[in-house]
Amino acid sequence: MRIKQVHSGIGRPALERRTLEALGLKHHQDAVVKKDHPSLRGMLYQVRHLVEVTPVKEGK
């Protein structure tokens, strides 16, 4: 999954800011690629209004 931060964490509750940091997103427009996992889905649900998720085909 490609996860891109589309809104700033400034002014957001501490839980949301810590979740963004745990995902590896430190700045607006940062993007990371992570493997799909239930715990990752839970984190994304907490910050769903701040990120954009795009499926990525896994390469060999």
PDB file of N, H, CA, C and O in Angstrom:
ATOM      1  N   MET A   1       0.841  -1.166   0.000  1.00  0.00           N
ATOM      2  CA  MET A   1       0.000   0.000   0.000  1.00  0.00           C
ATOM      3  C   MET A   1       0.891   1.237   0.000  1.00  0.00           C
ATOM      4  O   MET A   1       1.889   1.299   0.719  1.00  0.00           O
ATOM      5  N   ARG A   2       0.524   2.199  -0.800  1.00  0.00           N
ATOM      6  H   ARG A   2      -0.286   2.148  -1.384  1.00  0.00           H
ATOM      7  CA  ARG A   2       1.223   3.481  -0.794  1.00  0.00           C
ATOM      8  C   ARG A   2       0.387   4.433   0.045  1.00  0.00           C
ATOM      9  O   ARG A   2      -0.796   4.639  -0.227  1.00  0.00           O
ATOM     10  N   ILE A   3       1.007   5.012   1.065  1.00  0.00           N
ATOM     11  H   ILE A   3       1.968   4.845   1.286  1.00  0.00           H
ATOM     12  CA  ILE A   3       0.313   5.897   1.988  1.00  0.00           C
ATOM     13  C   ILE A   3       0.918   7.284   1.842  1.00  0.00           C
ATOM     14  O   ILE A   3       2.126   7.458   1.999  1.00  0.00           O
ATOM     15  N   LYS A   4       0.089   8.260   1.545  1.00  0.00           N
ATOM     16  H   LYS A   4      -0.893   8.119   1.418  1.00  0.00           H
ATOM     17  CA  LYS A   4       0.555   9.630   1.354  1.00  0.00           C
ATOM     18  C   LYS A   4      -0.192  10.545   2.308  1.00  0.00           C
ATOM     19  O   LYS A   4      -1.418  10.492   2.403  1.00  0.00           O
ATOM     20  N   GLN A   5       0.551  11.382   3.012  1.00  0.00           N
ATOM     21  H   GLN A   5       1.547  11.426   2.935  1.00  0.00           H
ATOM     22  CA  GLN A   5      -0.071  12.342   3.921  1.00  0.00           C
ATOM     23  C   GLN A   5      -0.541  13.530   3.091  1.00  0.00           C
ATOM     24  O   GLN A   5       0.266  14.188   2.434  1.00  0.00           O
ATOM     25  N   VAL A   6      -1.839  13.808   3.117  1.00  0.00           N
ATOM     26  H   VAL A   6      -2.494  13.274   3.651  1.00  0.00           H
ATOM     27  CA  VAL A   6      -2.386  14.890   2.303  1.00  0.00           C
ATOM     28  C   VAL A   6      -2.824  16.092   3.135  1.00  0.00           C
ATOM     29  O   VAL A   6      -3.092  17.160   2.586  1.00  0.00           O
ATOM     30  N   HIS A   7      -2.898  15.926   4.451  1.00  0.00           N
ATOM     31  H   HIS A   7      -2.680  15.058   4.898  1.00  0.00           H
ATOM     32  CA  HIS A   7      -3.232  17.036   5.341  1.00  0.00           C
ATOM     33  C   HIS A   7      -2.231  17.070   6.478  1.00  0.00           C
ATOM     34  O   HIS A   7      -1.697  16.036   6.878  1.00  0.00           O
ATOM     35  N   SER A   8      -1.981  18.255   6.994  1.00  0.00           N
ATOM     36  H   SER A   8      -2.415  19.095   6.669  1.00  0.00           H
ATOM     37  CA  SER A   8      -1.001  18.443   8.054  1.00  0.00           C
ATOM     38  C   SER A   8      -1.479  17.867   9.383  1.00  0.00           C
ATOM     39  O   SER A   8      -2.681  17.773   9.634  1.00  0.00           O
ATOM     40  N   GLY A   9      -0.534  17.487  10.223  1.00  0.00           N
ATOM     41  H   GLY A   9       0.442  17.563  10.019  1.00  0.00           H
ATOM     42  CA  GLY A   9      -0.837  17.014  11.567  1.00  0.00           C
ATOM     43  C   GLY A   9      -0.889  18.141  12.582  1.00  0.00           C
ATOM     44  O   GLY A   9      -1.210  17.912  13.748  1.00  0.00           O
ATOM     45  N   ILE A  10      -0.576  19.357  12.151  1.00  0.00           N
ATOM     46  H   ILE A  10      -0.315  19.543  11.204  1.00  0.00           H
ATOM     47  CA  ILE A  10      -0.584  20.504  13.058  1.00  0.00           C
ATOM     48  C   ILE A  10      -2.007  20.756  13.538  1.00  0.00           C
ATOM     49  O   ILE A  10      -2.946  20.798  12.743  1.00  0.00           O
ATOM     50  N   GLY A  11      -2.152  20.922  14.841  1.00  0.00           N
ATOM     51  H   GLY A  11      -1.390  20.888  15.487  1.00  0.00           H
ATOM     52  CA  GLY A  11      -3.460  21.192  15.426  1.00  0.00           C
ATOM     53  C   GLY A  11      -4.303  19.948  15.639  1.00  0.00           C
ATOM     54  O   GLY A  11      -5.447  20.042  16.083  1.00  0.00           O
ATOM     55  N   ARG A  12      -3.755  18.794  15.330  1.00  0.00           N
ATOM     56  H   ARG A  12      -2.826  18.718  14.969  1.00  0.00           H
ATOM     57  CA  ARG A  12      -4.478  17.537  15.509  1.00  0.00           C
ATOM     58  C   ARG A  12      -4.172  16.964  16.885  1.00  0.00           C
ATOM     59  O   ARG A  12      -3.148  17.304  17.478  1.00  0.00           O
ATOM     60  N   PRO A  13      -5.037  16.103  17.402  1.00  0.00           N
ATOM     61  CA  PRO A  13      -4.771  15.468  18.697  1.00  0.00           C
ATOM     62  C   PRO A  13      -3.453  14.680  18.669  1.00  0.00           C
ATOM     63  O   PRO A  13      -3.009  14.214  17.620  1.00  0.00           O
ATOM     64  N   ALA A  14      -2.853  14.550  19.837  1.00  0.00           N
ATOM     65  H   ALA A  14      -3.214  14.928  20.689  1.00  0.00           H
ATOM     66  CA  ALA A  14      -1.557  13.873  19.955  1.00  0.00           C
ATOM     67  C   ALA A  14      -1.609  12.448  19.409  1.00  0.00           C
ATOM     68  O   ALA A  14      -0.640  11.990  18.804  1.00  0.00           O
ATOM     69  N   LEU A  15      -2.712  11.744  19.610  1.00  0.00           N
ATOM     70  H   LEU A  15      -3.499  12.116  20.102  1.00  0.00           H
ATOM     71  CA  LEU A  15      -2.833  10.372  19.114  1.00  0.00           C
ATOM     72  C   LEU A  15      -2.684  10.325  17.595  1.00  0.00           C
ATOM     73  O   LEU A  15      -2.018   9.435  17.065  1.00  0.00           O
ATOM     74  N   GLU A  16      -3.295  11.269  16.899  1.00  0.00           N
ATOM     75  H   GLU A  16      -3.836  11.992  17.329  1.00  0.00           H
ATOM     76  CA  GLU A  16      -3.206  11.303  15.439  1.00  0.00           C
ATOM     77  C   GLU A  16      -1.789  11.651  14.995  1.00  0.00           C
ATOM     78  O   GLU A  16      -1.286  11.063  14.037  1.00  0.00           O
ATOM     79  N   ARG A  17      -1.138  12.594  15.671  1.00  0.00           N
ATOM     80  H   ARG A  17      -1.546  13.071  16.448  1.00  0.00           H
ATOM     81  CA  ARG A  17       0.236  12.961  15.319  1.00  0.00           C
ATOM     82  C   ARG A  17       1.191  11.792  15.537  1.00  0.00           C
ATOM     83  O   ARG A  17       2.078  11.549  14.718  1.00  0.00           O
ATOM     84  N   ARG A  18       1.009  11.068  16.645  1.00  0.00           N
ATOM     85  H   ARG A  18       0.289  11.265  17.310  1.00  0.00           H
ATOM     86  CA  ARG A  18       1.865   9.907  16.923  1.00  0.00           C
ATOM     87  C   ARG A  18       1.614   8.792  15.910  1.00  0.00           C
ATOM     88  O   ARG A  18       2.545   8.088  15.520  1.00  0.00           O
ATOM     89  N   THR A  19       0.377   8.632  15.488  1.00  0.00           N
ATOM     90  H   THR A  19      -0.379   9.205  15.804  1.00  0.00           H
ATOM     91  CA  THR A  19       0.060   7.609  14.492  1.00  0.00           C
ATOM     92  C   THR A  19       0.724   7.942  13.160  1.00  0.00           C
ATOM     93  O   THR A  19       1.277   7.055  12.509  1.00  0.00           O
ATOM     94  N   LEU A  20       0.676   9.204  12.746  1.00  0.00           N
ATOM     95  H   LEU A  20       0.227   9.924  13.275  1.00  0.00           H
ATOM     96  CA  LEU A  20       1.352   9.611  11.511  1.00  0.00           C
ATOM     97  C   LEU A  20       2.846   9.331  11.602  1.00  0.00           C
ATOM     98  O   LEU A  20       3.448   8.836  10.650  1.00  0.00           O
ATOM     99  N   GLU A  21       3.442   9.648  12.745  1.00  0.00           N
ATOM    100  H   GLU A  21       2.953  10.050  13.519  1.00  0.00           H
ATOM    101  CA  GLU A  21       4.873   9.413  12.925  1.00  0.00           C
ATOM    102  C   GLU A  21       5.190   7.918  12.892  1.00  0.00           C
ATOM    103  O   GLU A  21       6.200   7.510  12.317  1.00  0.00           O
ATOM    104  N   ALA A  22       4.336   7.105  13.503  1.00  0.00           N
ATOM    105  H   ALA A  22       3.516   7.436  13.969  1.00  0.00           H
ATOM    106  CA  ALA A  22       4.539   5.652  13.504  1.00  0.00           C
ATOM    107  C   ALA A  22       4.428   5.075  12.091  1.00  0.00           C
ATOM    108  O   ALA A  22       5.059   4.066  11.776  1.00  0.00           O
ATOM    109  N   LEU A  23       3.634   5.712  11.256  1.00  0.00           N
ATOM    110  H   LEU A  23       3.122   6.531  11.512  1.00  0.00           H
ATOM    111  CA  LEU A  23       3.511   5.283   9.861  1.00  0.00           C
ATOM    112  C   LEU A  23       4.715   5.720   9.031  1.00  0.00           C
ATOM    113  O   LEU A  23       4.890   5.262   7.902  1.00  0.00           O
ATOM    114  N   GLY A  24       5.544   6.605   9.584  1.00  0.00           N
ATOM    115  H   GLY A  24       5.402   6.978  10.501  1.00  0.00           H
ATOM    116  CA  GLY A  24       6.709   7.103   8.854  1.00  0.00           C
ATOM    117  C   GLY A  24       6.428   8.379   8.092  1.00  0.00           C
ATOM    118  O   GLY A  24       7.202   8.763   7.215  1.00  0.00           O
ATOM    119  N   LEU A  25       5.324   9.043   8.419  1.00  0.00           N
ATOM    120  H   LEU A  25       4.695   8.731   9.132  1.00  0.00           H
ATOM    121  CA  LEU A  25       4.942  10.284   7.745  1.00  0.00           C
ATOM    122  C   LEU A  25       5.248  11.457   8.670  1.00  0.00           C
ATOM    123  O   LEU A  25       4.597  11.632   9.700  1.00  0.00           O
ATOM    124  N   LYS A  26       6.245  12.260   8.297  1.00  0.00           N
ATOM    125  H   LYS A  26       6.774  12.119   7.460  1.00  0.00           H
ATOM    126  CA  LYS A  26       6.661  13.353   9.172  1.00  0.00           C
ATOM    127  C   LYS A  26       6.251  14.720   8.642  1.00  0.00           C
ATOM    128  O   LYS A  26       6.106  15.673   9.408  1.00  0.00           O
ATOM    129  N   HIS A  27       6.067  14.814   7.338  1.00  0.00           N
ATOM    130  H   HIS A  27       6.186  14.040   6.715  1.00  0.00           H
ATOM    131  CA  HIS A  27       5.754  16.105   6.732  1.00  0.00           C
ATOM    132  C   HIS A  27       4.586  15.954   5.758  1.00  0.00           C
ATOM    133  O   HIS A  27       4.292  14.861   5.273  1.00  0.00           O
ATOM    134  N   HIS A  28       3.939  17.070   5.492  1.00  0.00           N
ATOM    135  H   HIS A  28       4.178  17.958   5.886  1.00  0.00           H
ATOM    136  CA  HIS A  28       2.868  17.113   4.504  1.00  0.00           C
ATOM    137  C   HIS A  28       3.425  16.639   3.163  1.00  0.00           C
ATOM    138  O   HIS A  28       4.529  17.030   2.784  1.00  0.00           O
ATOM    139  N   GLN A  29       2.698  15.825   2.461  1.00  0.00           N
ATOM    140  H   GLN A  29       1.801  15.507   2.769  1.00  0.00           H
ATOM    141  CA  GLN A  29       3.041  15.253   1.153  1.00  0.00           C
ATOM    142  C   GLN A  29       4.080  14.139   1.226  1.00  0.00           C
ATOM    143  O   GLN A  29       4.549  13.687   0.181  1.00  0.00           O
ATOM    144  N   ASP A  30       4.460  13.678   2.423  1.00  0.00           N
ATOM    145  H   ASP A  30       4.079  14.046   3.272  1.00  0.00           H
ATOM    146  CA  ASP A  30       5.329  12.509   2.550  1.00  0.00           C
ATOM    147  C   ASP A  30       4.572  11.274   2.082  1.00  0.00           C
ATOM    148  O   ASP A  30       3.350  11.200   2.211  1.00  0.00           O
ATOM    149  N   ALA A  31       5.300  10.310   1.541  1.00  0.00           N
ATOM    150  H   ALA A  31       6.293  10.371   1.436  1.00  0.00           H
ATOM    151  CA  ALA A  31       4.679   9.056   1.110  1.00  0.00           C
ATOM    152  C   ALA A  31       5.574   7.889   1.509  1.00  0.00           C
ATOM    153  O   ALA A  31       6.800   7.990   1.478  1.00  0.00           O
ATOM    154  N   VAL A  32       4.945   6.788   1.882  1.00  0.00           N
ATOM    155  H   VAL A  32       3.948   6.706   1.907  1.00  0.00           H
ATOM    156  CA  VAL A  32       5.660   5.559   2.233  1.00  0.00           C
ATOM    157  C   VAL A  32       4.923   4.378   1.618  1.00  0.00           C
ATOM    158  O   VAL A  32       3.740   4.472   1.290  1.00  0.00           O
ATOM    159  N   VAL A  33       5.630   3.276   1.469  1.00  0.00           N
ATOM    160  H   VAL A  33       6.591   3.201   1.736  1.00  0.00           H
ATOM    161  CA  VAL A  33       5.019   2.042   0.982  1.00  0.00           C
ATOM    162  C   VAL A  33       5.137   1.013   2.093  1.00  0.00           C
ATOM    163  O   VAL A  33       6.232   0.752   2.591  1.00  0.00           O
ATOM    164  N   LYS A  34       4.009   0.428   2.483  1.00  0.00           N
ATOM    165  H   LYS A  34       3.120   0.640   2.079  1.00  0.00           H
ATOM    166  CA  LYS A  34       3.960  -0.563   3.559  1.00  0.00           C
ATOM    167  C   LYS A  34       3.175  -1.774   3.074  1.00  0.00           C
ATOM    168  O   LYS A  34       2.329  -1.673   2.186  1.00  0.00           O
ATOM    169  N   LYS A  35       3.476  -2.925   3.680  1.00  0.00           N
ATOM    170  H   LYS A  35       4.163  -3.007   4.401  1.00  0.00           H
ATOM    171  CA  LYS A  35       2.702  -4.139   3.382  1.00  0.00           C
ATOM    172  C   LYS A  35       1.379  -4.086   4.132  1.00  0.00           C
ATOM    173  O   LYS A  35       1.308  -3.595   5.259  1.00  0.00           O
ATOM    174  N   ASP A  36       0.339  -4.596   3.496  1.00  0.00           N
ATOM    175  H   ASP A  36       0.396  -4.995   2.581  1.00  0.00           H
ATOM    176  CA  ASP A  36      -0.988  -4.619   4.107  1.00  0.00           C
ATOM    177  C   ASP A  36      -0.991  -5.572   5.298  1.00  0.00           C
ATOM    178  O   ASP A  36      -0.519  -6.705   5.203  1.00  0.00           O
ATOM    179  N   HIS A  37      -1.528  -5.098   6.413  1.00  0.00           N
ATOM    180  H   HIS A  37      -1.911  -4.178   6.490  1.00  0.00           H
ATOM    181  CA  HIS A  37      -1.570  -5.883   7.646  1.00  0.00           C
ATOM    182  C   HIS A  37      -2.718  -5.337   8.496  1.00  0.00           C
ATOM    183  O   HIS A  37      -2.989  -4.137   8.438  1.00  0.00           O
ATOM    184  N   PRO A  38      -3.397  -6.167   9.277  1.00  0.00           N
ATOM    185  CA  PRO A  38      -4.517  -5.679  10.086  1.00  0.00           C
ATOM    186  C   PRO A  38      -4.155  -4.517  11.016  1.00  0.00           C
ATOM    187  O   PRO A  38      -4.956  -3.598  11.190  1.00  0.00           O
ATOM    188  N   SER A  39      -2.957  -4.545  11.616  1.00  0.00           N
ATOM    189  H   SER A  39      -2.306  -5.291  11.475  1.00  0.00           H
ATOM    190  CA  SER A  39      -2.577  -3.449  12.509  1.00  0.00           C
ATOM    191  C   SER A  39      -2.359  -2.157  11.723  1.00  0.00           C
ATOM    192  O   SER A  39      -2.660  -1.069  12.215  1.00  0.00           O
ATOM    193  N   LEU A  40      -1.838  -2.278  10.505  1.00  0.00           N
ATOM    194  H   LEU A  40      -1.594  -3.162  10.105  1.00  0.00           H
ATOM    195  CA  LEU A  40      -1.663  -1.109   9.647  1.00  0.00           C
ATOM    196  C   LEU A  40      -3.023  -0.528   9.278  1.00  0.00           C
ATOM    197  O   LEU A  40      -3.198   0.691   9.272  1.00  0.00           O
ATOM    198  N   ARG A  41      -3.979  -1.388   8.972  1.00  0.00           N
ATOM    199  H   ARG A  41      -3.837  -2.378   8.977  1.00  0.00           H
ATOM    200  CA  ARG A  41      -5.331  -0.926   8.637  1.00  0.00           C
ATOM    201  C   ARG A  41      -5.944  -0.147   9.794  1.00  0.00           C
ATOM    202  O   ARG A  41      -6.624   0.856   9.577  1.00  0.00           O
ATOM    203  N   GLY A  42      -5.706  -0.605  11.032  1.00  0.00           N
ATOM    204  H   GLY A  42      -5.154  -1.420  11.209  1.00  0.00           H
ATOM    205  CA  GLY A  42      -6.219   0.095  12.204  1.00  0.00           C
ATOM    206  C   GLY A  42      -5.609   1.475  12.347  1.00  0.00           C
ATOM    207  O   GLY A  42      -6.302   2.436  12.683  1.00  0.00           O
ATOM    208  N   MET A  43      -4.307   1.574  12.090  1.00  0.00           N
ATOM    209  H   MET A  43      -3.745   0.794  11.817  1.00  0.00           H
ATOM    210  CA  MET A  43      -3.640   2.875  12.161  1.00  0.00           C
ATOM    211  C   MET A  43      -4.180   3.811  11.082  1.00  0.00           C
ATOM    212  O   MET A  43      -4.414   4.993  11.333  1.00  0.00           O
ATOM    213  N   LEU A  44      -4.374   3.272   9.883  1.00  0.00           N
ATOM    214  H   LEU A  44      -4.184   2.312   9.679  1.00  0.00           H
ATOM    215  CA  LEU A  44      -4.895   4.092   8.788  1.00  0.00           C
ATOM    216  C   LEU A  44      -6.315   4.567   9.079  1.00  0.00           C
ATOM    217  O   LEU A  44      -6.693   5.674   8.696  1.00  0.00           O
ATOM    218  N   TYR A  45      -7.093   3.736   9.752  1.00  0.00           N
ATOM    219  H   TYR A  45      -6.786   2.837  10.064  1.00  0.00           H
ATOM    220  CA  TYR A  45      -8.460   4.126  10.094  1.00  0.00           C
ATOM    221  C   TYR A  45      -8.455   5.334  11.034  1.00  0.00           C
ATOM    222  O   TYR A  45      -9.323   6.202  10.936  1.00  0.00           O
ATOM    223  N   GLN A  46      -7.477   5.390  11.944  1.00  0.00           N
ATOM    224  H   GLN A  46      -6.772   4.685  12.024  1.00  0.00           H
ATOM    225  CA  GLN A  46      -7.395   6.504  12.892  1.00  0.00           C
ATOM    226  C   GLN A  46      -7.081   7.826  12.199  1.00  0.00           C
ATOM    227  O   GLN A  46      -7.514   8.884  12.656  1.00  0.00           O
ATOM    228  N   VAL A  47      -6.335   7.773  11.107  1.00  0.00           N
ATOM    229  H   VAL A  47      -5.983   6.913  10.736  1.00  0.00           H
ATOM    230  CA  VAL A  47      -5.926   9.006  10.427  1.00  0.00           C
ATOM    231  C   VAL A  47      -6.451   9.053   8.990  1.00  0.00           C
ATOM    232  O   VAL A  47      -5.839   9.675   8.121  1.00  0.00           O
ATOM    233  N   ARG A  48      -7.573   8.400   8.748  1.00  0.00           N
ATOM    234  H   ARG A  48      -8.069   7.894   9.454  1.00  0.00           H
ATOM    235  CA  ARG A  48      -8.113   8.292   7.385  1.00  0.00           C
ATOM    236  C   ARG A  48      -8.418   9.649   6.761  1.00  0.00           C
ATOM    237  O   ARG A  48      -8.431   9.767   5.535  1.00  0.00           O
ATOM    238  N   HIS A  49      -8.662  10.679   7.573  1.00  0.00           N
ATOM    239  H   HIS A  49      -8.651  10.584   8.569  1.00  0.00           H
ATOM    240  CA  HIS A  49      -8.963  12.009   7.057  1.00  0.00           C
ATOM    241  C   HIS A  49      -7.692  12.804   6.744  1.00  0.00           C
ATOM    242  O   HIS A  49      -7.772  13.910   6.210  1.00  0.00           O
ATOM    243  N   LEU A  50      -6.515  12.247   7.072  1.00  0.00           N
ATOM    244  H   LEU A  50      -6.449  11.348   7.506  1.00  0.00           H
ATOM    245  CA  LEU A  50      -5.246  12.937   6.847  1.00  0.00           C
ATOM    246  C   LEU A  50      -4.389  12.282   5.768  1.00  0.00           C
ATOM    247  O   LEU A  50      -3.409  12.869   5.310  1.00  0.00           O
ATOM    248  N   VAL A  51      -4.755  11.069   5.362  1.00  0.00           N
ATOM    249  H   VAL A  51      -5.552  10.591   5.734  1.00  0.00           H
ATOM    250  CA  VAL A  51      -3.917  10.329   4.417  1.00  0.00           C
ATOM    251  C   VAL A  51      -4.720   9.863   3.206  1.00  0.00           C
ATOM    252  O   VAL A  51      -5.951   9.833   3.210  1.00  0.00           O
ATOM    253  N   GLU A  52      -3.967   9.505   2.176  1.00  0.00           N
ATOM    254  H   GLU A  52      -2.968   9.530   2.173  1.00  0.00           H
ATOM    255  CA  GLU A  52      -4.546   8.933   0.960  1.00  0.00           C
ATOM    256  C   GLU A  52      -3.851   7.593   0.737  1.00  0.00           C
ATOM    257  O   GLU A  52      -2.622   7.523   0.729  1.00  0.00           O
ATOM    258  N   VAL A  53      -4.628   6.540   0.557  1.00  0.00           N
ATOM    259  H   VAL A  53      -5.627   6.597   0.563  1.00  0.00           H
ATOM    260  CA  VAL A  53      -4.070   5.193   0.414  1.00  0.00           C
ATOM    261  C   VAL A  53      -4.314   4.697  -1.005  1.00  0.00           C
ATOM    262  O   VAL A  53      -5.427   4.774  -1.525  1.00  0.00           O
ATOM    263  N   THR A  54      -3.246   4.185  -1.622  1.00  0.00           N
ATOM    264  H   THR A  54      -2.342   4.122  -1.199  1.00  0.00           H
ATOM    265  CA  THR A  54      -3.316   3.661  -2.975  1.00  0.00           C
ATOM    266  C   THR A  54      -2.749   2.245  -2.982  1.00  0.00           C
ATOM    267  O   THR A  54      -1.653   2.027  -2.466  1.00  0.00           O
ATOM    268  N   PRO A  55      -3.461   1.284  -3.550  1.00  0.00           N
ATOM    269  CA  PRO A  55      -2.893  -0.065  -3.628  1.00  0.00           C
ATOM    270  C   PRO A  55      -1.714  -0.098  -4.601  1.00  0.00           C
ATOM    271  O   PRO A  55      -1.721   0.573  -5.633  1.00  0.00           O
ATOM    272  N   VAL A  56      -0.707  -0.889  -4.250  1.00  0.00           N
ATOM    273  H   VAL A  56      -0.701  -1.433  -3.412  1.00  0.00           H
ATOM    274  CA  VAL A  56       0.484  -1.032  -5.085  1.00  0.00           C
ATOM    275  C   VAL A  56       0.696  -2.515  -5.337  1.00  0.00           C
ATOM    276  O   VAL A  56       0.620  -3.326  -4.415  1.00  0.00           O
ATOM    277  N   LYS A  57       0.962  -2.864  -6.587  1.00  0.00           N
ATOM    278  H   LYS A  57       1.023  -2.205  -7.336  1.00  0.00           H
ATOM    279  CA  LYS A  57       1.256  -4.264  -6.896  1.00  0.00           C
ATOM    280  C   LYS A  57       2.665  -4.572  -6.420  1.00  0.00           C
ATOM    281  O   LYS A  57       3.600  -3.804  -6.647  1.00  0.00           O
ATOM    282  N   GLU A  58       2.794  -5.712  -5.755  1.00  0.00           N
ATOM    283  H   GLU A  58       2.034  -6.336  -5.570  1.00  0.00           H
ATOM    284  CA  GLU A  58       4.097  -6.107  -5.231  1.00  0.00           C
ATOM    285  C   GLU A  58       4.976  -6.632  -6.355  1.00  0.00           C
ATOM    286  O   GLU A  58       4.550  -7.461  -7.159  1.00  0.00           O
ATOM    287  N   GLY A  59       6.208  -6.138  -6.400  1.00  0.00           N
ATOM    288  H   GLY A  59       6.554  -5.464  -5.747  1.00  0.00           H
ATOM    289  CA  GLY A  59       7.169  -6.616  -7.385  1.00  0.00           C
ATOM    290  C   GLY A  59       7.926  -7.819  -6.858  1.00  0.00           C
ATOM    291  O   GLY A  59       7.906  -8.101  -5.660  1.00  0.00           O
ATOM    292  N   LYS A  60       8.588  -8.522  -7.752  1.00  0.00           N
ATOM    293  H   LYS A  60       8.604  -8.292  -8.725  1.00  0.00           H
ATOM    294  CA  LYS A  60       9.333  -9.710  -7.319  1.00  0.00           C
ATOM    295  C   LYS A  60      10.754  -9.357  -6.983  1.00  0.00           C
ATOM    296  O   LYS A  60      11.532 -10.230  -6.599  1.00  0.00           O
TER     297      LYS A  60
END
